[in-house]
Amino acid sequence: MLAWQRGEPDAFDQLVPLVHAELRRLAQRYMQQEGRGHTLQATALVNEAYLRLIDLKRIHWQGRTHFFAMAARVMRRILVDAARARKNDKRGRGFRKVSFDEALLVSNEPAQDLVALDEALHALETVHPRKSRVVELRFFGGLSIEETADALHMSADTVKRDWRYAKLWLLHELNGSRE
């Protein structure tokens, strides 16, 4: 990864086989959360993520965890963009709000509204950027508490507190507009 960052010609070709299986696992997890009729496949999601990651020239990669965190962020952006495009194609339909709780994190049920979750996460980022990063790494990146702590250079206890707070904050944000 560091060789790729330094611009070594064959570094990316050597890196791809090492990270492909993990990126595919992430992509398949995301695709399971998508509703039926979604046209994007896990392989296409991985390929699009590769293309976007290649364009991130100014990133100073800090290691494997940082790479997968950025890959998760890129995949999230791709899926949100696709969801927004589908919503725009279906004019006249409103957004459905979803609850954000522990069941959503482990559920194999399709995500009901990735766009609403993304908007709530952006709102969280404006007031609590660190907590937003915790959600991104845990939920979208699939990182453990310890891996998230390592990626953000903080203690596991702080990650746990931020994770609890962020889930409650997002739950309130997602359900708040209905009340």
PyMOL commands that set and color helices and strands:
alter all, ss='L'
color gray80, all
select helices_A, chain A and resi 2-5+11-33+42-54+64-89+102-106+114-127+129-140+145-152+156-176
alter helices_A, ss='H'
color red, helices_A
deselect
rebuild
show_as cartoon
